[in-house]
Amino acid sequence: MSYESLVQGIRELIREGLPEGVKVTSIELEGPYVVLYTNHLEPFLSDGNLIRQASQKIHRRVIVRTDPESLMPVKDAEKIIREVVPQEAEISQIFFEPETGEVAIEAMNPGAAIGRQASTLNDLKRRIGWVPTVVRTPPMQSKTVDEVRIFLRSVFDDRQKFLKKVGTRMSRDRSEERIWARNSSLGGYREVGRSAHLLTTTNSKVLIDCGIDPGSDRTPFFNAPEALPLENLDAVVITHSHMDHAGLVPALIKYGYDGPIYCTAPTRDLMALLLLDSIKIMNSEGRRGLFDSSHVRKVVSQTIPLRWGETTDVAPDLRLTLHNAGHILGSSICHFHIGDGDHNMAYTGDIKFERTWLFNPASNRFPRLESLVMESTYGGHRDVQPSRTQGAEELTRFADKVIQRKGHLLIPVFAVGRSQEVMLVLEEKMRLGKIPRVPVYLDGMIYEATAIHTAYPEYLNNQLRTQIFQQGDNPFLSDIFQRVESSQKRAAIIDDREPSIVLATSGMMSGGPVMEYFKAWAADERNGLVFAGYQAEGTFGKRLQQGVPEATVNDNGRTISFPVRTEMVNAEGFSGHSDRVQLVNYVATLDPRPTRILLCHGDESKSLELATALHKRFGLETRVPYNLETVRVL
């Protein structure tokens, strides 16, 4: 069916339900959405049933926008916005989104910009044609968020063509063959790293995650016949931005994938930040990567961001809804509705089923759920982690001990998630006098990742949002935190005889600035090192955690060895993964509870132990597939 005939069919279906005088000027298939452009936006905004009825008729999600011809020129619209919005709103930035016909107004005081009963916004809507939204100005400006917005505006025309192509492909006719569904294990099964799952149905192919093994740089099994050619994939869905889940997405594009990438907006931005940093690290170590920055830019331009709870078609017989996973900023559980209610399947990615300092616990309620692919990182019968409180107490005790003996405390952290939680604990304990007040240096991408957290407050837990945005108390802005922006600053910190705390990437000590501090401080027993995150097999961090008297590392192209005398402890309460108890409780509280669980993202023994426990307790079908194994779920 041609694009024109598809659009004409949609036009005929929705024509009858429109009120008199309301005209749809054009219809576009933009990615997963059917977009109606109109000169009369107000009736759609005031009567939600109009959009709902249109969606029901065509069985696709409908978005209504102002016809581009009715939009006031950006320069004139911005002038009116600044005239109409009261000065006490303190506008910081205005972002026009031609793709959606919306204009985002960043203001220090959102209430003043909105007006009583949204009077200011309604006035703007009538005068400029654009649909205004008001967001609070982030307390920390993010360079990444700003650059992503600017870049997307610069590729507007190309992105429109891309979205039209995605919409057309998605609207192809379904096969009349009886629907079936299979999950193929392309990576991350009976191991931690290189996560990749292929969901194949009668009509569709969707890849969930595309990561790299942080311990060995091994890649998923993309040479499997069911995965090739990459051009046949309908969609790629990314659960979160960590490199073991998203580190090879640009390589997909390099080798032929030109379709949509679905994830939350913060996952998109963090993914871009981490991917570009991985290129920088590889270049500094003289290694050749599988992609370059041009492929990362394509990742951003091909990403279609989704909000939690927003259901959308991603293939002819697949609908996707993202839910909170509680792991890191924007991390999601991916729920797929297969066919016409034939089967429902979810992929947890990495989950944390506990309220943390940053996030609410992972979602455990779904409309329907028959099959679940779940992580098992800490699924072993002995994998019971300390609580968040215990983890904070261990960090506090050890930090005080190291500082009192005039040492330096080094904390290897992932830039996203663990670093922000450690920052919150250090700020609180120093404010309360539990830890001596010393500088806390942030090296690597930690500051920028923290700024991205404040740009997306709706993804943080309720308490932290209230503290930052209503009480005006932002712990991330404490003067104890100092950003390390140059190698000269790093060298000065290393040589400083006064005690300090350093948070540095990478979290598994597989490169990055953390190694510069470790090489300088490891031989001094006054210093300390805290592991606040998971250390994968094969990584340098894991070898240190297991205890080595001497370390051998690369130092600017030459191999050096030195004794390891620094004291090391594990602060396991900071993990972003659920432990054995939380994983079992998650399954116990799932509503509805699935009939089948496939376990991944765990060492073989841990996955098998968890599978046995879940089968015995709940009577479920539990399996631990091997990589390259395919399991039929429908």
C-alpha positions in Angstrom: 0.0 0.0 0.0 1.4 3.4 -1.0 1.9 6.2 1.5 -0.7 8.3 -0.3 -3.4 5.6 -0.1 -2.6 5.0 3.6 -3.1 8.7 4.4 -6.3 8.9 2.3 -7.7 5.9 4.1 -7.0 7.6 7.5 -8.6 10.8 6.3 -11.8 9.1 5.3 -12.0 7.3 8.7 -11.7 10.4 10.8 -13.7 12.8 8.7 -17.1 11.9 10.1 -16.2 12.6 13.8 -15.0 16.1 13.3 -17.1 19.1 14.6 -18.4 21.5 12.0 -15.8 24.1 11.0 -12.9 22.0 12.1 -10.6 21.2 9.2 -7.7 18.8 9.0 -5.3 20.4 6.6 -2.9 17.5 6.3 -2.2 14.1 7.7 1.4 12.7 8.2 2.7 9.3 9.4 5.5 10.4 11.7 7.2 7.4 13.2 4.7 5.6 15.4 2.2 8.4 15.3 -0.5 9.6 13.0 -0.3 13.4 13.1 -3.3 15.6 12.2 -2.5 19.2 11.3 -5.3 21.7 11.7 -6.0 25.4 11.6 -8.4 24.9 14.5 -6.4 23.4 17.4 -8.6 24.7 20.2 -11.5 22.1 19.8 -9.0 19.2 20.0 -7.4 20.8 23.1 -10.7 21.4 24.9 -12.3 18.0 24.0 -10.0 15.1 24.6 -12.7 12.7 23.1 -11.9 14.0 19.6 -8.4 12.6 19.7 -9.5 9.4 21.5 -12.1 8.7 18.9 -9.7 9.2 16.0 -7.2 6.8 17.6 -9.9 4.2 18.1 -11.0 4.4 14.4 -7.5 4.0 12.9 -6.0 1.8 15.7 -3.0 4.1 15.9 -1.9 6.8 18.3 -3.0 10.2 17.1 -1.3 13.6 17.7 -2.9 16.9 16.7 -0.7 19.9 15.9 -1.2 23.4 14.5 -0.7 23.6 10.7 2.8 25.0 10.1 1.3 27.7 8.0 -0.6 29.0 11.1 2.5 29.1 13.2 3.9 32.6 13.8 7.6 33.0 12.8 9.9 32.0 15.6 11.4 35.5 16.1 8.0 37.1 16.3 6.6 34.4 18.6 9.5 34.7 21.0 9.0 38.5 21.2 5.4 38.0 22.2 6.2 35.3 24.7 8.6 37.7 26.5 6.0 40.5 26.4 3.1 38.4 27.7 4.9 36.3 30.4 5.4 38.3 33.6 9.0 39.3 34.5 8.7 37.5 37.8 8.6 34.2 35.9 12.3 34.8 35.1 12.5 33.1 31.7 15.9 31.6 31.2 15.5 29.9 27.7 12.8 29.4 25.0 13.0 26.3 22.8 10.9 26.1 19.7 10.2 22.5 18.4 9.1 22.8 14.7 8.7 19.0 14.7 5.9 19.1 17.2 4.6 22.7 16.9 5.4 23.2 20.6 7.5 25.8 22.4 9.1 25.0 25.7 9.5 28.0 28.1 12.1 27.4 30.8 11.4 29.6 33.8 12.7 29.9 37.4 9.0 30.4 38.6 6.8 28.2 36.4 3.6 29.2 38.2 4.0 32.8 37.1 4.6 31.8 33.5 1.5 29.6 33.4 -0.8 32.1 35.0 -4.0 31.6 37.1 -6.0 28.7 35.6 -3.4 28.6 32.7 -4.6 32.1 31.5 -1.1 33.1 30.3 -0.6 29.9 28.3 -4.1 30.1 26.7 -3.4 33.7 25.7 -0.1 32.7 24.1 -1.7 29.7 22.3 -4.3 31.9 20.6 -1.8 34.6 19.6 1.2 32.6 18.3 -0.2 29.3 17.2 2.5 27.4 18.9 1.5 25.2 21.9 3.4 26.5 24.9 4.6 24.3 27.7 6.4 25.6 30.8 9.2 23.7 32.6 11.3 24.7 35.5 14.8 25.9 34.7 17.2 23.1 35.7 19.4 24.1 38.7 22.4 22.9 36.8 22.7 23.7 33.1 23.5 20.6 31.0 25.7 21.1 28.0 24.5 17.7 26.6 20.8 18.5 26.9 21.3 21.9 25.2 23.4 20.4 22.4 21.0 17.6 21.7 18.2 20.1 21.3 20.2 22.3 19.0 21.3 19.3 16.9 17.7 18.0 16.5 16.6 21.4 15.3 19.5 21.5 12.8 18.4 18.2 11.2 14.7 18.9 11.3 14.1 18.3 7.6 16.0 15.1 7.5 14.3 13.9 10.7 10.9 14.5 9.1 11.8 12.3 6.1 13.0 9.7 8.5 9.8 9.7 10.6 7.7 9.5 7.5 9.7 6.4 6.3 9.3 4.8 9.8 5.5 5.5 9.7 5.2 4.0 6.2 7.1 0.8 7.1 5.1 0.4 10.3 1.8 0.6 8.4 2.6 -2.4 6.1 0.0 -5.1 5.9 0.3 -8.0 8.4 0.7 -11.6 7.3 -2.5 -13.7 7.7 -0.4 -16.5 9.2 -1.2 -17.4 12.8 0.8 -15.1 15.0 3.8 -16.5 16.9 6.6 -14.9 19.0 10.1 -15.9 20.0 12.9 -14.5 22.1 16.5 -15.0 20.8 19.4 -14.6 23.2 22.0 -12.6 21.4 24.0 -11.6 24.4 23.9 -11.2 28.2 22.6 -14.7 29.0 24.5 -16.8 31.7 26.9 -13.7 31.8 26.8 -10.0 32.7 27.5 -7.7 29.7 26.7 -7.3 26.0 22.9 -7.5 26.7 20.9 -8.1 23.5 17.5 -9.7 23.0 15.7 -10.2 19.7 11.9 -10.4 19.8 10.7 -11.9 16.6 7.0 -12.3 15.7 5.1 -13.4 12.6 5.5 -9.9 11.2 8.2 -8.1 13.1 11.7 -8.0 14.5 12.7 -5.8 17.4 16.1 -5.7 19.2 16.0 -4.9 22.9 19.4 -3.5 24.0 22.7 -3.6 22.2 25.6 -3.6 24.7 29.2 -4.4 25.0 31.0 -6.6 27.5 32.9 -4.2 29.8 35.4 -6.9 30.8 36.5 -8.0 27.3 34.8 -5.8 24.7 33.0 -8.8 23.4 29.9 -8.0 21.3 26.5 -9.6 20.9 26.1 -12.4 18.4 24.9 -10.3 15.4 26.2 -13.0 13.0 23.2 -15.2 14.1 21.0 -15.7 11.0 17.9 -14.4 12.7 19.6 -11.1 13.4 20.7 -10.4 9.8 20.4 -8.3 7.8 20.2 -5.4 10.2 18.0 -3.4 7.8 15.2 -5.9 8.5 14.9 -4.8 12.1 11.7 -2.8 12.7 13.0 -1.1 15.9 15.7 -1.0 18.5 14.6 -0.4 22.1 17.1 0.6 24.8 16.3 0.0 28.5 19.0 2.4 29.8 22.2 4.1 28.9 24.9 2.0 30.5 27.4 0.7 28.0 26.6 -3.0 28.7 23.1 -2.2 27.3 23.7 0.6 24.8 27.4 0.6 24.0 27.0 -0.8 20.5 24.0 1.1 19.2 26.1 3.3 16.9 27.7 0.2 15.4 24.3 -1.0 14.3 23.9 2.2 12.3 27.4 1.9 10.9 26.6 -1.6 9.6 23.2 -0.8 8.0 20.5 -0.2 10.6 18.5 2.9 9.6 15.3 2.5 11.7 14.0 4.0 14.9 15.5 3.8 18.4 13.0 4.0 21.3 13.9 5.0 24.8 13.2 7.8 27.3 14.6 11.3 26.7 17.1 11.1 29.5 18.3 7.7 28.3 18.9 9.3 24.9 20.9 12.2 26.3 22.9 10.0 28.7 23.5 7.5 26.0 25.0 10.2 23.8 27.2 11.5 26.6 28.5 8.0 27.5 29.0 6.9 23.8 31.1 10.0 23.0 33.1 9.5 26.2 33.8 5.9 25.2 35.2 7.1 21.9 37.4 9.6 23.8 38.7 6.9 26.1 39.5 4.5 23.2 41.3 7.3 21.3 43.4 8.2 24.4 44.4 4.5 24.8 45.3 4.1 21.1 42.5 1.7 20.5 40.3 1.7 17.4 36.6 1.7 18.1 33.7 0.2 16.2 32.1 3.6 15.4 32.8 7.3 15.5 31.0 10.5 16.6 29.1 10.7 13.3 27.3 7.4 14.2 26.5 8.8 17.6 24.8 11.8 16.0 22.8 9.4 13.9 21.7 7.6 17.1 20.4 10.9 18.4 18.6 11.8 15.2 17.0 8.3 14.9 15.8 8.2 18.5 12.1 8.6 19.2 11.8 9.4 22.9 8.9 7.9 24.9 7.6 8.8 28.3 6.8 6.2 31.0 3.3 4.9 30.6 3.0 6.1 27.0 1.9 3.2 24.7 2.8 3.3 21.0 3.1 1.0 18.0 6.6 0.1 17.1 5.9 -2.6 14.5 2.8 -4.0 12.7 2.0 -6.4 15.5 3.9 -4.9 18.5 2.9 -2.1 20.9 5.5 -0.8 23.4 5.0 0.8 26.8 8.0 1.9 29.0 7.8 1.7 32.8 10.1 2.8 35.6 12.9 0.3 36.3 14.4 2.2 39.3 18.0 1.5 38.1 19.4 4.8 36.8 17.9 8.0 35.3 15.3 7.2 32.6 15.9 3.4 32.9 12.8 1.4 31.7 11.1 -1.9 31.8 9.9 -2.6 28.2 6.4 -4.1 28.0 5.3 -5.4 24.6 1.7 -6.1 23.6 1.9 -8.7 20.8 -0.7 -9.0 18.1 -4.3 -8.3 19.1 -3.9 -9.3 22.7 -2.3 -12.6 21.8 0.6 -12.3 24.2 2.2 -9.8 26.6 5.9 -9.8 27.3 8.3 -7.6 29.3 12.0 -7.1 29.5 13.2 -5.6 32.8 16.7 -4.5 31.8 18.4 -3.7 35.1 15.9 -3.1 37.9 16.0 -1.9 41.5 12.9 -2.9 43.5 13.6 -0.5 46.4 13.2 3.2 46.9 16.6 4.8 46.6 18.0 8.3 47.2 17.2 9.1 43.6 14.4 6.9 42.3 11.1 5.2 43.1 11.2 1.4 43.0 10.7 -0.5 39.8 7.1 -0.7 38.4 5.5 -4.0 39.1 2.0 -3.5 37.7 1.0 -4.1 34.1 -2.3 -4.5 32.2 -1.3 -8.0 31.2 1.9 -10.1 31.4 2.5 -13.7 30.3 6.3 -13.8 29.8 9.1 -11.9 31.6 12.8 -11.6 30.7 14.4 -10.6 34.0 17.9 -9.7 35.1 19.6 -11.9 37.8 22.9 -10.1 38.6 22.5 -10.7 42.3 20.3 -13.8 42.0 22.5 -16.2 44.0 21.2 -17.6 47.2 23.9 -15.6 49.2 23.4 -12.4 47.3 21.7 -10.4 50.0 22.9 -6.8 50.0 23.0 -4.3 52.9 20.3 -1.8 52.9 20.8 1.8 51.6 21.2 2.9 55.2 23.8 0.3 55.9 25.7 1.2 52.7 25.7 4.9 53.7 26.9 4.0 57.2 29.8 1.9 55.8 30.8 4.7 53.5 30.6 7.2 56.3 32.7 5.1 58.7 35.4 4.4 56.1 35.5 8.0 54.8 36.0 9.3 58.3 38.7 6.7 59.0 40.7 7.6 55.9 40.4 11.4 56.3 41.4 11.2 60.0 44.6 9.5 59.0 45.2 12.2 56.4 44.7 10.0 53.4 42.8 10.4 50.1 39.6 8.4 49.5 39.1 7.2 45.9 35.6 6.1 44.8 35.3 4.6 41.3 31.8 5.3 40.1 29.6 5.1 37.1 29.0 8.6 35.9 25.2 7.9 35.9 23.4 6.7 39.0 25.9 5.6 41.6 27.9 8.9 41.6 24.8 10.9 42.3 23.7 8.7 45.2 27.2 8.8 46.7 27.2 12.6 46.3 23.9 12.8 48.2 25.2 10.7 51.1 28.5 12.6 51.3 26.7 16.0 51.3 24.4 14.9 54.1 27.0 13.4 56.3 29.4 16.3 56.0 26.5 18.7 56.6 25.7 16.8 59.8 29.3 16.5 60.9 29.5 12.8 60.5 32.4 13.1 58.0 35.1 15.9 58.3 34.4 18.6 55.7 37.0 18.1 52.9 36.8 18.8 49.2 34.9 16.2 47.1 36.3 16.2 43.6 34.2 15.1 40.6 36.3 13.8 37.8 35.1 12.5 34.4 31.5 13.0 33.3 30.0 13.1 36.8 29.1 16.8 36.9 27.5 16.7 33.4 25.6 13.5 34.2 24.3 15.2 37.4 23.2 18.2 35.4 21.2 15.9 33.2 19.5 14.5 36.3 18.3 18.0 37.2 17.1 18.6 33.6 14.6 15.7 34.0 13.1 16.1 37.5 10.0 14.1 36.6 12.2 10.9 36.6 13.5 11.5 40.2 11.7 10.3 43.3 9.1 12.5 44.9 11.1 13.5 47.9 14.1 14.6 46.0 12.0 16.6 43.5 10.3 18.4 46.4 13.6 19.1 48.1 15.2 20.6 45.0 12.3 22.4 43.3 9.9 23.4 46.1 12.2 23.8 49.1 15.0 25.3 47.1 17.5 22.9 48.7 19.7 21.3 46.0 22.3 19.0 47.6 24.1 18.7 44.2 25.0 22.4 44.4 26.9 22.1 47.8 30.2 23.9 47.8 32.0 20.7 48.9 31.8 19.5 45.3 34.5 20.7 43.0 34.6 19.8 39.3 37.9 18.6 37.8 38.0 20.1 34.4 41.7 19.7 33.4 44.7 17.4 33.7 46.5 20.2 35.5 43.7 20.3 38.2 43.9 16.5 38.4 47.7 16.6 38.9 47.3 19.2 41.6 44.8 17.0 43.5 47.0 14.0 43.2 50.0 15.9 44.7 48.0 17.6 47.4 49.0 16.5 50.9 45.7 17.5 52.4 43.0 14.8 52.6 40.3 14.7 50.0 37.6 12.5 48.4 37.6 11.8 44.7 34.7 10.4 42.7 36.0 9.4 39.3 35.0 7.3 36.3 35.1 4.6 35.2 33.1 2.5 37.7 34.8 -0.8 36.9 38.3 0.8 36.6 38.5 -0.2 33.0 40.1 3.1 32.0 39.3 6.8 32.5 40.5 9.3 35.1 40.1 7.0 38.0 43.2 5.1 36.9 45.4 8.3 37.2 44.5 8.6 40.9 44.9 4.9 41.6 48.3 4.7 40.0 49.4 7.6 42.2 47.8 6.6 45.5 47.7 2.8 45.5 51.0 2.3 47.2 50.2 4.5 50.2 48.4 2.6 53.0 46.9 5.8 54.4 44.7 6.1 51.3 41.4 4.2 50.8 39.3 2.9 47.9 35.5 2.2 48.0 33.7 0.0 45.5 30.2 1.4 45.3 29.1 -0.5 42.2 29.1 -3.9 40.5 32.5 -5.1 39.3 32.1 -7.4 36.3 34.3 -10.5 35.8 37.4 -9.6 33.8 37.6 -6.0 34.8 40.5 -4.4 36.7 38.1 -3.4 39.4 37.0 -7.1 39.9 40.7 -8.2 40.2 41.3 -5.5 42.8 38.1 -6.5 44.7 39.4 -10.1 44.8 42.7 -9.0 46.3 45.9 -8.5 44.4 49.2 -7.5 46.1 50.5 -5.9 42.9 48.9 -4.1 40.0 50.0 -4.0 36.4 48.5 -1.3 34.2 49.1 0.6 31.0 50.7 4.0 31.5 50.8 6.1 28.4 51.7 3.2 26.2 54.1 1.4 28.6 53.3 -1.3 31.2 54.1 -0.5 34.8 53.7 -2.5 38.0 53.3 -1.2 41.6 52.3 -2.6 45.0 48.7 -2.2 46.2 48.7 -1.1 49.8 45.6 1.1 49.9 42.8 -0.2 52.0 39.7 -1.3 50.1 36.1 -1.8 51.2 32.8 -2.6 49.4 29.8 -0.3 50.0 27.3 -2.7 48.5 24.2 -0.8 49.6 24.7 1.6 46.7 24.0 -1.0 44.0 21.5 -0.1 41.3 20.6 -3.8 41.0 18.1 -5.7 43.1 19.5 -8.4 45.3 18.1 -11.9 45.7 15.5 -10.8 48.2 14.3 -7.9 46.1 14.2 -10.0 42.9 12.0 -12.7 44.6 9.8 -10.0 46.1 9.5 -8.4 42.7 8.1 -11.6 41.2 5.9 -12.1 44.3 4.3 -8.7 43.9 4.0 -8.6 40.1 0.4 -7.9 39.1 -0.4 -9.9 37.1 2.2 -12.6 37.7 3.6 -14.1 34.4 3.5 -17.8 33.7 7.0 -17.9 32.2 10.3 -16.2 33.3 13.5 -16.2 31.3 16.6 -15.1 33.3 19.5 -13.2 31.9 22.2 -10.6 33.0 23.8 -12.8 35.7 26.6 -15.3 36.1 25.5 -18.8 35.2 25.3 -20.1 38.8 23.3 -17.1 40.0 20.8 -17.3 37.2 20.3 -21.0 37.7 19.9 -20.6 41.5 17.3 -17.8 41.1 15.4 -19.9 38.4 15.2 -22.8 40.8 14.0 -20.7 43.7 11.3 -18.9 41.6 10.0 -22.2 40.2 9.8 -23.9 43.6 8.1 -20.9 45.3 5.7 -19.8 42.6 5.3 -22.8 40.3 6.3 -20.8 37.3 8.1 -22.0 34.2 11.6 -20.6 34.6 14.4 -21.0 32.1 18.0 -19.8 31.8 18.7 -19.7 28.1 22.2 -19.9 26.6 23.4 -17.2 24.3 22.2 -18.0 20.7 19.2 -20.0 22.1 15.7 -19.2 20.9 12.7 -19.7 23.1 9.2 -19.6 21.7 6.8 -17.7 24.0 3.7 -17.8 21.8 
